[in-house]
Amino acid sequence: MPKILSDTDLIQVRQLLRDGVTHQAIADDFGVSRTTITNVATREGLSRTDWGDGPPPLTGSTFELLRPKPWMDDALCAQADPDTWFPEKGGGSTPAVAICRRCPVAAECLDYALTNGERFGTWGGVGERSRRKLTHPNPAA
């Protein structure tokens, strides 16, 4: 199961981000993925310090389309490795579902996925196949 940052860890991560420590260095120190740290930085409104040769930060209308929804601030998934929610073909969603069961915004997450037609990954504790059954019930059944 992916590591979830504790409240104490999050306080330390926020301070390191404010101090300009790179996301990869923080991720290595806390034993989580760089994406996890980037998610924390984004949620906290802290600028990214390690773009390197990667893309520049999103701005304007593109950013508005991708802006996190208010309920996402309380989502436990932002503290874990994103690969948990998008397992490789044949991989199970059990670790993601276990985290979602403890998440205070699982219902909002599932509603978001259903409303926006998210086809892939686990959202609100519901995997891809189960969501398809919710949106496209079998008429023969």
Number of C-alpha atoms within 10 A of each C-alpha: 11 17 13 19 20 10 9 8 12 15 11 14 22 17 12 15 21 14 10 14 15 17 25 17 14 21 17 12 10 17 13 19 20 18 18 23 29 24 18 22 19 16 17 12 9 14 13 18 15 14 11 7 6 7 7 9 9 11 9 7 9 9 11 10 8 10 12 12 11 9 12 15 15 13 19 18 23 20 21 23 21 17 13 21 23 18 17 11 6 6 9 15 19 17 15 27 20 12 21 23 13 12 17 14 17 24 14 16 22 19 13 15 19 17 10 9 12 15 14 15 21 27 26 25 24 21 21 16 12 12 23 17 10 12 11 9 10 9 5 4 4
